[in-house]
Amino acid sequence: MKAVIYIRVSSEEQVKNLSLETQRRECERFCERNGWSVAKVFTEEGESAATMDRPQLQAMLAYCHDNSGSVGAVVVYNLSRFARNTSDHLAVRMKLSEYGVSLRSVSEPIEETSTGKFFETIMAAVAELDNNMRSDRTVAGMKMAVEKGRWPFNAPIGYRRVRNAKNEPTLEHDPQRAPLIHHAFKLYATGQYTKQQVLTKVTAMGLRTVQGNNVALTTFVRVLANPIYTGKLNVQAWEQKGDGNFTPIVSEELYDRVQLIAQGRKTNTPATHLRDNPLFPLRGSIRCQCCGSLLTGYNARGKTGQHYAYYACWNSKCANKTSVRKAVLEAEFEKFLEQWQTKPGVLKYFRKGVLRAWEHKRDVAMLGATASQGAVEEIEKKIARLEDLFIDQQAITKDVYAARRAKLEEQLVVAKVALHDCQTNEIDIEATLNIACFVMANAAALYKQLSNEQKRQLLGVLSPSGFTFDEKEGIRTLASDCLFNDLYAMSQDLVKDGVTDGI
């Protein structure tokens, strides 16, 4: 009878330790003792027994199928080398039976009897138990790594895995992708772009996956929400959090700003059917003073059956949820707009200041763009000369070429980021200022005339991070966020300087 031998190791280390040679020798001796000739040997190097996606196993099954009738047995060193999942083991065993092929193990006495098959199933289950226990130990080790500040999984885009001075695994910035990830956070934090628009921009600038593919939108959304880019570890499946032992790509302030803007654009918060309800125009614009969640609108029924409209925080984790009558909050907000409505005298100086700042920014941007464009062109020339040295002149080795090319490509990515930062959109600054001044001088009256969607857009311009409501202090904005705050400070300075015309 003919037999085939299937041997496998699951790591490179075992390959080097000659485990394959040992298995093959013992399997050949087993065949010799049983009087079987070896038709073929299938060797699986470095594949895991936890998966059936093994090319040599596939080839062995195909061989047994094609040679059904001439091959009588498959010989393995032990069942753990064959499979470490009971269902996989039995499925392959059934396939072999269909081809008229029995399974034999050098180290376990399995037979084609009822007792032998029962014992074989038990041994397969033991192999699976061993594999699961190894998995449990692996998970425990990974949890310990997180506690020590190490990221035990694949490096997120923008990072790469290295070892630090203590030879401990850690993450470092990917020189090609980290600048683009940081730029993406900065773009989205402006509140002027959707996530898709930001992704389109950084893709045009060269952002790709490690495999060289475009980054999918779903992946990019997870990037913007992942705290690992601030150096924080968060493994939700294990409920583990901690500080990473690596340098963050973005600051916590920038990350928090991105989360605020992302939350402001979500439409899947509770009671989304009320988002465009004209009864609640401030929904999605006012945040809870306690937790920062956006307030939603709802109607409550009193004891007499009468309905009362409220704005409230629905965050279950909020310690002191904001809840305020609709009429009270909207009256407070209209009072707020009237208070901060900009006076003509301030707008005159505002217009002059903006024009002066715009002209300065444009001049600086033009100088920066010229310098950055020159840097990009110079690096591209260096790459072209390097290719000429390697391809045409064959003056440098492949290793030297690859190292220099990688370094130049890193420099090119950074230079292109700098170039995009310097580019300004061509706009009619005078017309834009006219519209802005009209809105700032008539914010309260204009607000009352707009639709709900237009109101949200207006409030998003006035304070991109939204407003908060406090029962004692009323409507408030982030000091560094609201344009009205700067204009109010400007008006106070003008009064101090004796410039009171129109203020």
MIVEX-266222 format. One line per 2 residues: number of its first residue (from 1); for each residue x, y, z of C-alpha. Coordinates in steps of 0.2 Angstrom, whole numbers. Layout:
BEGIN
NUM = X:Y:Z  ... .
end
This chain:
BEGIN
1 = 0:0:0  5:18:-4 .
3 = 5:31:9  8:50:9 .
5 = 17:60:23  11:77:30 .
7 = 22:86:41  21:104:48 .
9 = 29:116:60  21:133:65 .
11 = 36:144:67  52:149:59 .
13 = 61:144:75  55:126:73 .
15 = 61:126:55  78:131:61 .
17 = 77:118:75  75:104:62 .
19 = 58:99:68  53:95:50 .
21 = 68:83:48  63:74:64 .
23 = 45:72:59  49:66:42 .
25 = 62:53:48  49:46:61 .
27 = 35:46:48  46:36:36 .
29 = 51:24:49  32:21:53 .
31 = 28:18:35  43:6:34 .
33 = 37:-4:49  20:-6:42 .
35 = 26:-11:25  20:5:16 .
37 = 29:14:2  30:33:3 .
39 = 21:40:-13  24:59:-8 .
41 = 29:70:7  20:86:10 .
43 = 29:99:20  21:114:28 .
45 = 33:127:34  28:140:47 .
47 = 9:140:45  -2:140:60 .
49 = -12:125:65  -26:136:71 .
51 = -31:139:53  -35:127:38 .
53 = -28:139:26  -12:129:23 .
55 = -6:127:5  2:110:8 .
57 = -13:103:17  -24:108:2 .
59 = -11:100:-10  -11:84:0 .
61 = -30:83:0  -30:86:-19 .
63 = -17:73:-21  -27:60:-11 .
65 = -42:64:-22  -33:62:-38 .
67 = -25:46:-33  -40:38:-24 .
69 = -38:19:-24  -19:19:-25 .
71 = -16:29:-9  -22:21:7 .
73 = -15:31:22  -10:49:27 .
75 = 4:48:40  7:62:52 .
77 = 19:64:67  5:68:79 .
79 = -13:75:78  -7:92:85 .
81 = 3:93:69  -12:89:59 .
83 = -25:101:66  -28:110:83 .
85 = -47:112:80  -58:97:82 .
87 = -71:102:69  -57:105:56 .
89 = -49:88:61  -65:79:59 .
91 = -69:88:42  -53:84:34 .
93 = -54:66:42  -71:64:33 .
95 = -64:70:17  -50:57:18 .
97 = -63:44:21  -72:48:6 .
99 = -56:45:-4  -53:29:4 .
101 = -39:35:14  -36:32:33 .
103 = -26:43:45  -12:37:55 .
105 = -1:45:68  16:40:73 .
107 = 14:45:91  -4:41:94 .
109 = -12:23:92  -27:27:81 .
111 = -36:14:72  -51:11:60 .
113 = -61:3:75  -75:12:85 .
115 = -63:13:100  -49:20:89 .
117 = -60:33:81  -67:38:98 .
119 = -49:40:105  -44:50:89 .
121 = -58:62:93  -52:64:111 .
123 = -34:67:105  -40:80:92 .
125 = -50:89:106  -35:89:117 .
127 = -25:97:103  -38:110:102 .
129 = -38:113:121  -19:115:120 .
131 = -21:128:106  -34:137:116 .
133 = -24:138:132  -9:145:121 .
135 = -21:158:115  -26:162:133 .
137 = -8:164:138  -5:175:123 .
139 = -20:186:127  -14:188:145 .
141 = 3:193:139  -4:206:127 .
143 = -14:213:142  1:214:152 .
145 = 10:224:137  -5:236:137 .
147 = -2:239:156  16:243:152 .
149 = 11:256:139  15:244:124 .
151 = 3:242:109  3:223:106 .
153 = -7:224:89  -2:229:72 .
155 = 4:247:71  -10:259:66 .
157 = -8:269:50  4:283:54 .
159 = 15:273:66  27:258:63 .
161 = 33:245:75  51:246:82 .
163 = 61:243:97  67:256:109 .
165 = 84:259:118  79:245:130 .
167 = 75:233:116  57:234:121 .
169 = 44:234:107  36:251:104 .
171 = 29:262:90  37:277:81 .
173 = 31:289:68  30:283:50 .
175 = 39:297:42  29:295:26 .
177 = 12:294:34  12:302:51 .
179 = 13:320:44  -2:317:33 .
181 = -12:310:48  -7:325:58 .
183 = -13:336:43  -29:327:42 .
185 = -33:330:60  -29:349:57 .
187 = -40:350:42  -55:342:50 .
189 = -53:352:66  -56:368:56 .
191 = -74:362:54  -74:367:36 .
193 = -73:350:28  -82:333:30 .
195 = -72:317:33  -73:312:15 .
197 = -67:329:9  -52:328:21 .
199 = -48:310:16  -49:316:-3 .
201 = -36:330:1  -23:319:11 .
203 = -25:305:-2  -20:317:-16 .
205 = -5:322:-5  0:304:-5 .
207 = -8:295:10  -9:276:7 .
209 = -9:261:17  6:251:20 .
211 = 1:239:6  0:255:-6 .
213 = -19:255:-7  -30:270:-4 .
215 = -36:272:13  -55:268:14 .
217 = -67:280:22  -72:268:36 .
219 = -54:266:41  -51:285:40 .
221 = -66:288:52  -59:276:64 .
223 = -42:285:63  -50:302:68 .
225 = -58:293:83  -43:283:89 .
227 = -35:290:104  -19:281:100 .
229 = -14:296:90  -13:306:106 .
231 = -2:292:114  -17:284:123 .
233 = -20:266:123  -38:260:123 .
235 = -43:242:121  -62:241:123 .
237 = -63:222:121  -52:221:137 .
239 = -58:237:145  -40:243:147 .
241 = -34:260:145  -17:268:148 .
243 = -3:279:142  8:273:128 .
245 = 27:272:128  28:281:112 .
247 = 27:299:105  9:305:100 .
249 = 6:311:82  -7:324:88 .
251 = -10:334:104  -24:330:115 .
253 = -31:347:112  -32:344:93 .
255 = -39:327:96  -53:334:107 .
257 = -57:347:95  -60:334:81 .
259 = -71:324:93  -82:339:96 .
261 = -84:343:78  -88:325:74 .
263 = -101:324:88  -109:340:81 .
265 = -111:332:64  -118:315:71 .
267 = -136:311:66  -138:295:76 .
269 = -140:303:93  -156:299:103 .
271 = -172:306:96  -165:310:79 .
273 = -182:312:72  -183:329:81 .
275 = -167:336:72  -177:346:59 .
277 = -192:349:70  -195:368:69 .
279 = -200:367:88  -182:364:93 .
281 = -170:375:83  -156:375:95 .
283 = -155:356:95  -138:351:90 .
285 = -130:368:94  -131:369:113 .
287 = -120:358:125  -123:352:142 .
289 = -112:362:154  -108:347:164 .
291 = -103:334:151  -102:343:135 .
293 = -115:332:126  -127:340:114 .
295 = -144:344:121  -159:336:112 .
297 = -177:342:112  -192:333:118 .
299 = -210:335:124  -215:330:142 .
301 = -233:328:147  -238:336:164 .
303 = -250:329:177  -265:338:168 .
305 = -260:330:151  -253:346:145 .
307 = -237:345:135  -221:355:139 .
309 = -206:357:128  -188:354:135 .
311 = -170:354:130  -161:341:140 .
313 = -145:331:141  -148:312:137 .
315 = -130:306:142  -133:292:154 .
317 = -116:295:162  -118:313:165 .
319 = -118:317:184  -128:333:183 .
321 = -139:333:167  -144:349:160 .
323 = -163:351:158  -171:368:153 .
325 = -188:373:147  -188:377:128 .
327 = -195:395:130  -182:399:143 .
329 = -167:392:133  -172:401:117 .
331 = -175:417:126  -158:416:134 .
333 = -150:413:117  -159:427:108 .
335 = -153:439:122  -136:432:120 .
337 = -135:436:101  -142:454:105 .
339 = -128:456:118  -114:451:107 .
341 = -121:459:91  -107:469:84 .
343 = -108:488:83  -104:498:67 .
345 = -89:506:74  -81:489:79 .
347 = -85:482:62  -76:497:53 .
349 = -60:492:63  -63:474:61 .
351 = -64:476:42  -47:485:42 .
353 = -39:472:53  -45:458:42 .
355 = -39:466:26  -22:469:34 .
357 = -21:452:41  -27:444:24 .
359 = -14:454:14  0:449:26 .
361 = -6:431:26  -7:431:7 .
363 = 11:438:5  18:426:18 .
365 = 9:411:10  16:416:-8 .
367 = 33:417:-1  31:400:8 .
369 = 23:392:-7  37:397:-18 .
371 = 50:390:-6  40:374:-3 .
373 = 37:372:-22  56:374:-24 .
375 = 59:361:-11  47:349:-19 .
377 = 55:351:-36  73:349:-29 .
379 = 69:333:-21  60:327:-36 .
381 = 76:331:-46  87:321:-33 .
383 = 75:306:-35  77:308:-54 .
385 = 96:309:-53  96:294:-41 .
387 = 86:284:-53  99:289:-67 .
389 = 113:283:-56  105:266:-52 .
391 = 96:262:-69  106:270:-83 .
393 = 123:272:-76  122:257:-64 .
395 = 134:267:-52  126:262:-36 .
397 = 120:245:-29  102:241:-26 .
399 = 103:242:-7  111:260:-8 .
401 = 97:265:-21  83:259:-10 .
403 = 90:267:6  92:284:-3 .
405 = 76:283:-12  66:279:5 .
407 = 74:295:13  70:306:-2 .
409 = 52:300:-2  51:304:16 .
411 = 57:322:13  46:323:-2 .
413 = 30:319:8  35:333:22 .
415 = 38:345:8  22:342:0 .
417 = 13:344:16  22:361:19 .
419 = 17:366:1  -2:362:4 .
421 = -1:372:20  5:387:11 .
423 = -8:387:-2  -23:399:0 .
425 = -40:399:-9  -43:413:-21 .
427 = -58:422:-14  -66:439:-16 .
429 = -61:446:1  -71:462:-1 .
431 = -88:453:-4  -84:440:9 .
433 = -81:454:22  -97:463:17 .
435 = -107:447:20  -98:444:37 .
437 = -101:461:43  -119:461:39 .
439 = -121:444:48  -112:451:64 .
441 = -122:467:64  -139:459:62 .
443 = -136:441:70  -151:442:81 .
445 = -164:448:68  -156:436:55 .
447 = -157:421:66  -176:423:69 .
449 = -179:423:50  -168:408:45 .
451 = -174:390:44  -168:377:56 .
453 = -154:371:45  -148:388:41 .
455 = -148:392:59  -137:378:63 .
457 = -125:384:49  -125:401:56 .
459 = -121:395:74  -108:384:67 .
461 = -99:399:60  -101:409:76 .
463 = -94:395:87  -89:379:78 .
465 = -88:369:95  -105:375:100 .
467 = -112:384:115  -115:379:133 .
469 = -130:383:144  -128:386:163 .
471 = -143:390:174  -133:404:183 .
473 = -122:411:169  -134:408:154 .
475 = -127:405:137  -108:404:135 .
477 = -95:399:122  -77:393:123 .
479 = -66:409:125  -55:404:111 .
481 = -69:398:99  -82:412:97 .
483 = -78:426:85  -90:437:96 .
485 = -78:436:110  -64:443:100 .
487 = -75:457:93  -81:462:111 .
489 = -63:463:117  -59:474:102 .
491 = -74:486:106  -67:487:124 .
493 = -50:491:118  -57:505:107 .
495 = -67:512:121  -51:513:132 .
497 = -42:521:117  -55:535:116 .
499 = -62:528:99  -81:528:103 .
501 = -88:533:86  -102:521:82 .
503 = -98:510:96 .
end
